Amino acid sequence: MSIKDEVKKRGLALLGDPRMAKLMQNEQFMRAMMTVIQVPGKVEHFTSEQTERFAKMMRVATADEVKDLKRQVKALESEVAKLKKKLDS
């Protein structure tokens, strides 16, 4: 049995527990749970923000900037190919 299956099994068992149902009705507990659920997204956002800031300070291109540049180069290459075809015609 995988860890994921075990966590699902235990989670479902917890949801059936009357004590858990009572906890779920507690407003403070629910607010705390929502905060805990939001933490990974906030950490990811903070990390990407700091990475971009550091890259700018070090004058290094970020992954997003490199993707944009590649996209622009491809568009320009296709435009050049079209113009070459017009010249050859």
PEZI-V931460 format. One record per residue. N is the residue number from 1. RES is the residue in one letter. PHI is phi in degrees with one decimal (999 if undefined). NEAR is the number of other ideal C-beta (glycine too) atoms within 12 Angstrom. D_CENTER is the distance of its C-alpha to the mean C-alpha in Angstrom with 2 decimals. Layout:
N:RES:PHI:NEAR:D_CENTER ; N:RES:PHI:NEAR:D_CENTER
This chain:
1:M:999:9:28.46 ; 2:S:-78.5:8:24.85 ; 3:I:-62.8:9:23.02 ; 4:K:-61.1:10:20.82 ; 5:D:-64.4:11:24.09 ; 6:E:-64.0:12:25.68 ; 7:V:-63.7:13:22.97 ; 8:K:-59.9:14:23.25 ; 9:K:-60.2:15:27.02 ; 10:R:-68.9:16:27.18 ; 11:G:-63.1:14:24.82 ; 12:L:-65.0:13:27.07 ; 13:A:-64.7:13:30.09 ; 14:L:-64.7:16:28.85 ; 15:L:-64.5:15:28.30 ; 16:G:-80.3:13:31.90 ; 17:D:-74.6:14:33.26 ; 18:P:-61.9:11:35.09 ; 19:R:-65.3:14:34.11 ; 20:M:-68.4:18:30.43 ; 21:A:-60.2:13:31.36 ; 22:K:-65.8:11:33.15 ; 23:L:-62.1:17:30.20 ; 24:M:-64.0:19:27.95 ; 25:Q:-84.5:12:30.54 ; 26:N:-79.0:14:30.35 ; 27:E:-63.8:11:28.55 ; 28:Q:-63.1:12:27.86 ; 29:F:-62.5:17:26.34 ; 30:M:-65.2:15:24.05 ; 31:R:-62.1:12:22.92 ; 32:A:-63.2:15:22.30 ; 33:M:-64.4:16:20.31 ; 34:M:-63.4:14:18.09 ; 35:T:-64.0:14:17.57 ; 36:V:-62.8:14:16.77 ; 37:I:-66.7:12:14.19 ; 38:Q:-79.6:15:12.42 ; 39:V:-56.9:14:12.59 ; 40:P:-58.3:12:9.48 ; 41:G:-65.3:14:7.34 ; 42:K:-65.9:14:10.13 ; 43:V:-64.8:13:10.31 ; 44:E:-61.7:13:6.93 ; 45:H:-61.7:14:8.02 ; 46:F:-60.8:15:11.45 ; 47:T:-63.1:14:10.91 ; 48:S:-66.2:17:9.53 ; 49:E:-62.1:15:12.35 ; 50:Q:-67.1:15:14.83 ; 51:T:-63.3:20:14.14 ; 52:E:-62.4:19:14.85 ; 53:R:-62.1:14:17.82 ; 54:F:-64.9:14:19.16 ; 55:A:-62.2:18:18.95 ; 56:K:-66.2:14:20.87 ; 57:M:-63.7:11:23.36 ; 58:M:-87.5:11:23.97 ; 59:R:57.0:9:24.12 ; 60:V:-118.1:14:21.73 ; 61:A:-73.3:16:19.55 ; 62:T:-84.0:21:15.77 ; 63:A:-61.1:14:13.92 ; 64:D:-64.4:14:13.22 ; 65:E:-65.4:17:16.92 ; 66:V:-65.5:14:18.05 ; 67:K:-59.4:13:16.42 ; 68:D:-60.9:14:18.17 ; 69:L:-63.7:15:21.35 ; 70:K:-61.7:15:21.40 ; 71:R:-62.3:14:21.09 ; 72:Q:-65.6:14:23.92 ; 73:V:-63.3:14:26.02 ; 74:K:-61.0:14:25.84 ; 75:A:-63.4:14:26.90 ; 76:L:-67.1:14:29.69 ; 77:E:-63.3:14:30.84 ; 78:S:-67.9:14:31.21 ; 79:E:-66.0:14:33.08 ; 80:V:-62.8:14:35.36 ; 81:A:-61.6:14:36.07 ; 82:K:-63.0:14:37.07 ; 83:L:-64.7:13:39.32 ; 84:K:-63.7:12:40.92 ; 85:K:-61.4:11:41.71 ; 86:K:-63.6:10:43.36 ; 87:L:-66.1:9:45.42 ; 88:D:-72.8:8:46.53 ; 89:S:-73.6:7:47.60
